[in-house]
Amino acid sequence: MDQLSDAMIGMIQEINQLWEPVYPYLANHIKETYGRKGGVILEIGPFCGVILALMAQDVGSDFTIGTFPPEMVLFFNDYVRKKGIAEKISVAETDQSLTGINENSIDLVIFRGALFFPSLFQVDYRAVNRVMKAGGVAMIGGGFGKLTPPEIIHPIADRSKELNLKIGKIEVTAEQVKEDIEASGALVDYQIVHEGGLWVILNKG
């Protein structure tokens, strides 16, 4: 990811804060997909926050935000400090290739916004697969999740859409996503689901 302007960083940060009411409901969706309680959880990219809701729901035992670009590291360090959980959740700088994340170390990878901002970053499916443990799960994509009620979505939907478009969001089809996964050469077990957005679920055998 190239260095972003202050205005772009500001809009990404606003989206993250705008979505805070969504996180507990989206966490329920992710929890259902993940299907277990413990494990090492990693949320990656510039759009992070749902990992805090998972931690609050006692899902996972080790928590890391692996974020990029570098400016987001400062934001998330401040974010977890203000939430009073800086000792419970690590914030690390990485990139779309997940540099610095150990192989076979993660039980659950969450990458929100991953499919829709090609001008900012690409999804490196091989990298996601590399860092997952055997039996690990990755949830890659975006949307409000299938369990978020309309009364939570409606107050933020217009502003969220406006910001996303300014940042560079594009529409993506499931067929395009499938082509990208196949072209990546990542030999992964995956499914594409449309409930509550567009999500790729990777399962590492």
KEVO-355544 format. One record per residue (C-alpha): residue in three letters; x, z, y. Coordinates in nm, 2 decimals, always signed. Layout:
BEGIN
[ala; [X; Z; Y]]
...
% end
This chain:
BEGIN
[met; [+0.00; +0.00; +0.00]]
[asp; [+0.14; -0.10; +0.34]]
[gln; [+0.15; +0.16; +0.61]]
[leu; [-0.20; +0.20; +0.76]]
[ser; [-0.30; +0.24; +1.13]]
[asp; [-0.40; +0.57; +1.26]]
[ala; [-0.75; +0.43; +1.30]]
[met; [-0.77; +0.33; +0.94]]
[ile; [-0.64; +0.67; +0.82]]
[gly; [-0.90; +0.84; +1.04]]
[met; [-1.18; +0.64; +0.88]]
[ile; [-1.06; +0.72; +0.53]]
[gln; [-1.04; +1.09; +0.62]]
[glu; [-1.39; +1.07; +0.77]]
[ile; [-1.53; +0.92; +0.45]]
[asn; [-1.37; +1.19; +0.24]]
[gln; [-1.53; +1.46; +0.46]]
[leu; [-1.87; +1.28; +0.48]]
[trp; [-1.89; +1.27; +0.10]]
[glu; [-1.84; +1.64; +0.05]]
[pro; [-2.22; +1.70; -0.02]]
[val; [-2.20; +1.44; -0.30]]
[tyr; [-1.90; +1.59; -0.48]]
[pro; [-2.09; +1.85; -0.69]]
[tyr; [-2.34; +1.59; -0.82]]
[leu; [-2.07; +1.33; -0.88]]
[ala; [-1.87; +1.60; -1.06]]
[asn; [-2.17; +1.65; -1.30]]
[his; [-2.16; +1.27; -1.37]]
[ile; [-1.79; +1.28; -1.44]]
[lys; [-1.82; +1.60; -1.65]]
[glu; [-2.08; +1.42; -1.87]]
[thr; [-1.84; +1.13; -1.92]]
[tyr; [-1.54; +1.35; -1.98]]
[gly; [-1.72; +1.56; -2.23]]
[arg; [-1.50; +1.87; -2.24]]
[lys; [-1.40; +2.18; -2.04]]
[gly; [-1.03; +2.21; -2.03]]
[gly; [-0.74; +1.97; -1.96]]
[val; [-0.51; +1.83; -1.70]]
[ile; [-0.71; +1.65; -1.43]]
[leu; [-0.56; +1.40; -1.18]]
[glu; [-0.75; +1.24; -0.89]]
[ile; [-0.57; +0.95; -0.74]]
[gly; [-0.58; +0.72; -0.43]]
[pro; [-0.69; +0.79; -0.07]]
[phe; [-1.05; +0.88; -0.16]]
[cys; [-1.02; +1.22; -0.32]]
[gly; [-1.22; +1.54; -0.32]]
[val; [-1.44; +1.54; -0.63]]
[ile; [-1.17; +1.72; -0.82]]
[leu; [-1.24; +2.03; -0.61]]
[ala; [-1.60; +2.03; -0.74]]
[leu; [-1.48; +1.99; -1.10]]
[met; [-1.26; +2.29; -1.05]]
[ala; [-1.55; +2.49; -0.90]]
[gln; [-1.75; +2.40; -1.21]]
[asp; [-1.48; +2.53; -1.44]]
[val; [-1.39; +2.18; -1.57]]
[gly; [-1.01; +2.14; -1.63]]
[ser; [-0.73; +2.39; -1.63]]
[asp; [-0.47; +2.20; -1.42]]
[phe; [-0.54; +2.00; -1.11]]
[thr; [-0.35; +1.75; -0.91]]
[ile; [-0.44; +1.51; -0.62]]
[gly; [-0.20; +1.22; -0.65]]
[thr; [-0.26; +1.04; -0.32]]
[phe; [-0.14; +0.75; -0.11]]
[pro; [-0.05; +0.63; +0.15]]
[pro; [+0.19; +0.91; +0.27]]
[glu; [-0.03; +1.00; +0.56]]
[met; [-0.30; +1.12; +0.31]]
[val; [-0.06; +1.37; +0.16]]
[leu; [-0.06; +1.56; +0.49]]
[phe; [-0.44; +1.54; +0.51]]
[phe; [-0.50; +1.67; +0.16]]
[asn; [-0.24; +1.95; +0.19]]
[asp; [-0.43; +2.07; +0.50]]
[tyr; [-0.76; +2.01; +0.32]]
[val; [-0.68; +2.23; +0.02]]
[arg; [-0.52; +2.49; +0.24]]
[lys; [-0.83; +2.52; +0.46]]
[lys; [-1.04; +2.55; +0.14]]
[gly; [-0.82; +2.84; +0.03]]
[ile; [-0.72; +2.67; -0.30]]
[ala; [-0.37; +2.55; -0.22]]
[glu; [-0.23; +2.77; -0.50]]
[lys; [-0.47; +2.62; -0.75]]
[ile; [-0.44; +2.25; -0.68]]
[ser; [-0.13; +2.04; -0.64]]
[val; [-0.10; +1.76; -0.39]]
[ala; [+0.15; +1.49; -0.47]]
[glu; [+0.24; +1.16; -0.31]]
[thr; [+0.22; +0.86; -0.55]]
[asp; [+0.12; +0.50; -0.53]]
[gln; [-0.09; +0.25; -0.72]]
[ser; [+0.17; +0.24; -1.00]]
[leu; [+0.14; +0.62; -1.03]]
[thr; [+0.51; +0.68; -0.95]]
[gly; [+0.61; +1.04; -1.03]]
[ile; [+0.33; +1.10; -1.27]]
[asn; [+0.46; +1.18; -1.62]]
[glu; [+0.36; +0.96; -1.92]]
[asn; [+0.11; +1.10; -2.16]]
[ser; [+0.04; +1.40; -1.93]]
[ile; [-0.32; +1.36; -1.81]]
[asp; [-0.65; +1.43; -1.98]]
[leu; [-0.88; +1.30; -1.71]]
[val; [-0.79; +1.05; -1.44]]
[ile; [-1.04; +0.99; -1.15]]
[phe; [-0.98; +0.69; -0.92]]
[arg; [-1.27; +0.65; -0.68]]
[gly; [-1.29; +0.35; -0.45]]
[ala; [-1.05; +0.18; -0.69]]
[leu; [-1.22; -0.16; -0.74]]
[phe; [-1.34; -0.24; -0.39]]
[phe; [-1.04; -0.24; -0.15]]
[pro; [-0.80; -0.51; -0.27]]
[ser; [-0.65; -0.54; +0.08]]
[leu; [-0.53; -0.18; +0.05]]
[phe; [-0.43; -0.15; -0.32]]
[gln; [-0.48; -0.29; -0.67]]
[val; [-0.58; -0.10; -0.98]]
[asp; [-0.28; -0.07; -1.21]]
[tyr; [-0.46; -0.03; -1.54]]
[arg; [-0.13; -0.02; -1.73]]
[ala; [-0.01; +0.27; -1.52]]
[val; [-0.34; +0.46; -1.57]]
[asn; [-0.31; +0.41; -1.94]]
[arg; [+0.05; +0.52; -1.94]]
[val; [-0.01; +0.86; -1.78]]
[met; [-0.31; +0.94; -2.00]]
[lys; [-0.27; +1.16; -2.31]]
[ala; [-0.41; +1.04; -2.64]]
[gly; [-0.78; +1.11; -2.62]]
[gly; [-0.77; +1.10; -2.25]]
[val; [-1.04; +0.95; -2.03]]
[ala; [-1.02; +0.77; -1.69]]
[met; [-1.31; +0.70; -1.46]]
[ile; [-1.22; +0.42; -1.22]]
[gly; [-1.46; +0.27; -0.97]]
[gly; [-1.71; +0.40; -0.71]]
[gly; [-2.06; +0.50; -0.62]]
[phe; [-2.26; +0.81; -0.56]]
[gly; [-2.29; +0.88; -0.93]]
[lys; [-2.61; +0.87; -1.14]]
[leu; [-2.70; +1.24; -1.07]]
[thr; [-2.68; +1.25; -0.69]]
[pro; [-3.03; +1.29; -0.55]]
[pro; [-3.17; +1.06; -0.27]]
[glu; [-3.19; +1.35; -0.02]]
[ile; [-2.81; +1.39; -0.05]]
[ile; [-2.74; +1.01; -0.03]]
[his; [-2.97; +0.91; +0.26]]
[pro; [-2.81; +1.11; +0.54]]
[ile; [-2.47; +0.96; +0.48]]
[ala; [-2.54; +0.62; +0.34]]
[asp; [-2.54; +0.41; +0.66]]
[arg; [-2.23; +0.57; +0.81]]
[ser; [-2.05; +0.55; +0.47]]
[lys; [-2.13; +0.18; +0.44]]
[glu; [-2.01; +0.12; +0.80]]
[leu; [-1.68; +0.29; +0.74]]
[asn; [-1.62; +0.13; +0.41]]
[leu; [-1.68; -0.22; +0.55]]
[lys; [-1.44; -0.14; +0.84]]
[ile; [-1.18; -0.03; +0.59]]
[gly; [-1.22; -0.36; +0.40]]
[lys; [-1.46; -0.29; +0.11]]
[ile; [-1.58; -0.60; -0.08]]
[glu; [-1.84; -0.66; -0.34]]
[val; [-1.71; -0.68; -0.69]]
[thr; [-1.89; -0.79; -1.01]]
[ala; [-1.85; -0.65; -1.35]]
[glu; [-1.72; -0.99; -1.47]]
[gln; [-1.44; -0.98; -1.21]]
[val; [-1.35; -0.63; -1.32]]
[lys; [-1.33; -0.74; -1.68]]
[glu; [-1.11; -1.04; -1.59]]
[asp; [-0.88; -0.81; -1.39]]
[ile; [-0.84; -0.57; -1.69]]
[glu; [-0.78; -0.85; -1.93]]
[ala; [-0.52; -1.01; -1.69]]
[ser; [-0.34; -0.68; -1.65]]
[gly; [-0.23; -0.69; -2.01]]
[ala; [-0.33; -0.33; -2.06]]
[leu; [-0.45; -0.29; -2.41]]
[val; [-0.71; -0.03; -2.34]]
[asp; [-1.04; +0.07; -2.48]]
[tyr; [-1.28; +0.03; -2.19]]
[gln; [-1.65; +0.00; -2.09]]
[ile; [-1.80; -0.10; -1.76]]
[val; [-2.10; +0.10; -1.65]]
[his; [-2.35; +0.05; -1.37]]
[glu; [-2.52; +0.38; -1.35]]
[gly; [-2.46; +0.54; -1.01]]
[gly; [-2.22; +0.27; -0.89]]
[leu; [-1.97; +0.05; -1.07]]
[trp; [-1.73; +0.23; -1.30]]
[val; [-1.47; +0.15; -1.56]]
[ile; [-1.44; +0.41; -1.83]]
[leu; [-1.10; +0.40; -2.01]]
[asn; [-1.05; +0.59; -2.34]]
[lys; [-0.70; +0.63; -2.47]]
[gly; [-0.69; +0.65; -2.85]]
% end
